[in-house]
Structures are given as structure tokens and as C-alpha cells.
């Protein structure tokens, strides 16, 4: 369901919530953690305050964490800041359509909005990566109801939200799903699979990014271009570095050093000349770039809006 489609539902939920009396919400706030979920078992009882109207399409639960006895534990709060699932998981991911991926006591699976583990994976586990800057493990962020999993062979596949292994565990690496496709790596080549596990074209690229706004960056030989969902080039290979399209623009570079970025539109026309030493993707009409060692924010014309008092790209 698109974000546009869920907006009316979201405001309807807020309207109902605003009509609840202040005393009712206050009385229904969960304060006793033992009523939320038992720390001794993966399974849990229903712990949601009755006043909270949860629409799974809104993904209204947010990750929460605390640090105790040298370990990080994860749980969830609702949009009012009320804890609804106790911080008890070794790792956890975001909710998607009422389900969230978690790892607890060496077991991987999916929980529902009560914190109950409804699927436990057998023979494989959720894939994770080590965040060097933060110094802790994280689950790969998965979209469109597909979860990256791995086994003892250190190869990867995908499980859907019904606990079905859709993509066999045979790839060296996999990305999140975006626009119905994910990037996979096999034999040092990259390609795409769809949400039912079928290959999209051949595994033939030296580099590829997930689809964004209908286009994906791919490298053949030594240059990067952009293909559409038919597999045809929309922007011919010409670049050495590229990010993904966001808000109609994409940072690209002719340099092998991952620097000297400028921005193009979906026809390949240069819109912001730069060059920038580093660049992010646009969000809400703004983009963070680095120039002469200083991080700053620009708009979609390339105009500088403000400087940052810290180095945004430090450690990247």
C-alpha cells in the first residue's frame, strides 16, 4: 500500500485517539513491564493498551533499546512513547504490516504486535552486519516483507512474512527489496531477483544498486549507467561512481576515487555541477554535500542553505 493511500487511515486513527479522554489514556498506559511481556520466554501475552488503535500499515511501533550488563536489548514503543513490548531482544528490526524480525537467545523469527514470536526460523537465521561506528550488530533493513537470511555456509537467501523461503540460500550477498526487486551477488557478479525468487535478467554486472524511482545504477566493464524495470538502459554507462535516484536527482562522478560528484536528472542532464568531495541523496528538497572539507546543505538548484558545524561524512 502506498504512503498516499494510508494517509486517510492515519488521520482517522489520530481523530479517534484525540477523542479518548485524558484519564482513559493515562490509566491504560502500561507501566508494569511484567504485564508487557515475560523476559523468560520468547512468547508473550497481549500487551497493547486498549486505547491504542494499531493499523499495521502505518508501522506505528518504533524500536527502543537500553544498555544493561554490557548488552543492548531491544523492544518497541508506540507513537505516544509508551512501551508496548519490553526491551528483551538481542536484535530487532522495524515492523512491516504487523510483523517485525527479531533475534532472542540465538533464535531468529518474526513477532506480532503483542511481542509473540509467531514464526521461528529453522536451518537459517536473520542476516546481520556489524556497525563499526556504533560498535554493535544490526539487522539488515528489509522492505516489502522480505527478510535476508543466512546459514552456516555464510550464503544468503530470502524469507517472506509467511515464513516461506522464497529465494534459496545460494547467494554471496543480497540487498533490501525495493520496487519489487533486490540486488544479489554470485560468483563476484551482481544481478536482480524479484519477490518470487525469479532472476531479472542475468547476473552480469560488476556493480548494482537497488531500484529507486524506477531506475537502478549498474556497472558493466568499467562504467556505470542506469537501467529501468525492463532491463534497458535509460542513461548510458558513463560514470565511475553513482548513488541512487531520490527526488528526481542522483549524485554521480567520473572519478574512480569516489569524489568530484555532481547531480543529474533522469535524462542524464547535469542539474547541479558541483563538484563535491562527497554527497548524500536528496531528502525533503535538501542534500548534504562536502566541499573543501566542509559539510553543508544545498537545495535542488545547488544553492547552499547552511553549513554544518560538524563533519557529516567523518568515518564514512
N, C-alpha and C positions, 0 to 999 in steps of 0.2 A: 504494500500500500504506500502510495507516495505521501510525502510530507504535506502536500496541498490537501490531500484527501482527509488527513487526520485532524486538520485544524478545527473544523466544526466540532468534532468529538471532544477535542481538548478543551475548548471553551465551554462546552456543555458540562463537562465534568467539573470545571472550575466554578461554574454557576451553581451547581448542586452543592459543592463544598462550601461556597460562601454563604449558602442559606442555612447550613448547620449551625446550631448555637455554639457560642464560645465555650460554654460549660461542657457540652457534649464532646467536643473535640478534645478538650482538656482531660476529661475523665477517661477517654478512650486511648490516650497516649500510652504506649507501652513503656513501663519503667522497670519492671522486674524482668531481668534477662532470662531467668528460668522459664518464664512464660513465652519467651520468644522461640527458643529452640534449645534442645539439650546439647550440651557440649560433649556428652558421652556417646553420642550416636550420630550417624550421618542423617538418618531420617529425622523428621521434625513434625510437630503438630502445627495446625493452622494458627498463625501468629499475627495476622493482619488486623489492625484496628478496624472496626466495622465502618467508621466514618470515612475510611479511605476507599474511594472508588477507583479501582485499578483497571485501566484499559491496557492490555499487553502491547497494543500497537503504539502506545505512547512511550514505551520503555521508561517508565516513570521511576524506577528504582535506581539508585546510584551507589556505586561502590564506596565502601567505607573501610578503614583499616586502622589498626593500632599496633604498637610495638611493645611486646612484653616478653621477658625472659629470653631476650636475644632473637625473637622471632616476630615476623609480621603476620597478623591474622586479618582476614578479610570477611566482611559482611556487607549488609546493604541498609541504606536509609531511603525513606520516601522523599518526595519533593518538599515536604514540610520540615525535613531534618530529623524526623522521628526514626529511630532504629527499628526495623521490621524483621531483620534476620541477623542474629548475633554474629559478631566477628569471631569466626571459628575455622575458616577455610585457609589452607596453606597458600592457595592461589585461587583467583576468581576473575571472571570476565563479566561483561555487560549483558543485561537482559535483552533478549530479542524475541518478540512475540510470546512473552511469558516464560521463557526459559533462559537459564544462564549456565555457562560452563564453569565447573569448579574442580579443584583437587583437594582432597582431605585424606590424611593418613595413607597416602600412596594410592588412593583410588580416584580415578577420573570419571566424570559423568556430568549430567545436566540436572539442575534443580528447578523446581517450580517456584511460584511467588510466595509459598509458605516456607521455603527453605528445604523442602523434602527432595531427596535425591530420587528422581523417578527413572533415570537411566544410569546404569553403571557400565562403563566400557570394559570389555573383556578382550585381552590379547593385544591391546594398544592403549595409549594414553594421550591426553591432550598435549599438543606441542607447546613448548615454552622457549623463551630466549632470555639471555642474561643482559640486563640493563647495566652497562658498565658505569654510566654516570651516577645512577641511583644505588648501584651495588646490590641489586636484588633481581630475582627471576620475575618474568611477566608471561602471561599467556598471549599468544598471537591474537590480535584483534580480528575477529571473524565477522563478516557481514552476510546478509542474505541467508541466514540459517544454516551455514556450512561451517564445520569445525575442523581445523587442521589437527591431525593425529599422527603419532609416530609409534614405532615398535622397537624391539631390541636391535633390529638391523639398522636403525637410525635412518630409515626411509619414511616417506610421508604419504598420506592419503587424506580423504575427507569423509567425515560422518555428518549426516543431516540431523535435523531436530527430532527425527523419529528413531534415532539410534540405528540407522541403516548405513553401512559402509558403501557410500556411493562411488567413491574413487578409490581403487585398490591402493594399498600401501606399496608403492613401487617407485616413487619419485625422490630425488635428492633434496628437493625443496619445493615449497608452494607458498603462494601469496594468499591474501584475503580475496574473497569473491567481490567483484564489482561489476555491475551491469550484466550479471549472469555468467561471468567468466572469471577464471583465476589463472595466474601465471604459474607454470610448473617448470621444473628443471630436471633434465635427464641426460646423462652422458655429456655433460657440460654444454648442453644446448637448452634454449628456452622455447616454450610454446604456450598454448592456451587450452584449457578444458572448459566445458560448460557444466551446468549444475546437475546434469545426469551422468557426468563422467566421460562424455564423448570428447575426443580431441577436436579442436577447432583449427583446421589446417594441419601443418606439420610442426614437429619440434625442430625448428631450424634457425632460431635467432641466437645471436651472441648476447643479447640483452633485451629485456622487455619490461614494461610497466603495466600494471592493471589498467583496464579501460576506465576512462574518466571523460564525461561529457561526449561520449561516442567515439573517442579516439584513444589509441594506445601507442606509446613510443616503442619502437623495435629497432634493433641493430642487425644489419646483415653486412658481412665483411667488416668494414670499419666505420660505417656511417649510420646515423640514426634518422629514421623518418617516422611518420605516423600513419597507422592503418585504421580503417573503420571496421564495423561489425561484419562486413563481407570479406575481410581479409585483404582488401585492396588499399594501396597507398593513396591517401588524401594529400599528404605532404611528403614529397620525395625525400629519400635519405640525403642529408647534407650536414648533419651536426655530429659532434663528438660527445656531447653531454645533453641531457634533457630531463626535465621533471614531468609532471602530468598536467593536463589542462585543468584550469579552475577559473570559473567566471569568464570563460572565453579566451583566456591568455595562458601562455606557457613559457617558462624560462628555458632557454636553450643556449648552447655555446658551441663555437667552432674549436674550442681548446681541449686538448687532452688532459689538462691539469685541473679540470672541474672548476674553472674560473672564467672571467670575461663573459658573464651571462647578459642576455638581452631577452626581450619578450616578443613573441609572435602571436598572431591570432590563428584561427582555424583554417585560413587560406595560406598561411605561411608568411603573411606580410608582417614586417617589423613594425611594432606599435610603440615599444619603449626601447630606445637604443642602448641605454647603459653606457659602457659596460659596467657590470657589478662583479665584485670579487666572489660573492655568494648570493643566493636568492632562495626565498621560500615561494610557495604558491599563494595566489590571491585568496583572501577571505574577507567578505563584507566590504569589498571595494578597496581593501588595503593589502599591502605586501611588505614584508620585512626583507631588506636587502643589506648587503655590506659593501661599502666603498671606501677605499683607502683606510682599511682597518676599523671603520666606524659603522655600527649598525644603525639603521634608520628606517622609517616607514614612508612608503610612497603610495600615491594613488594610481589609478589606471591610465593616467596621462604621463606618469613618470615624475610628477611633481612631488617634492619632499614635503611631507606633512609634519614630521617631527623626528628629532634624533632620540635614540635610546641611550640611557645613562649606564648601560652595561653591554657587554659583547654577546649578542644573541647567539652567535654561531660558535662560541667557545666550546670546545670539546666535540664538535660535530665532525 
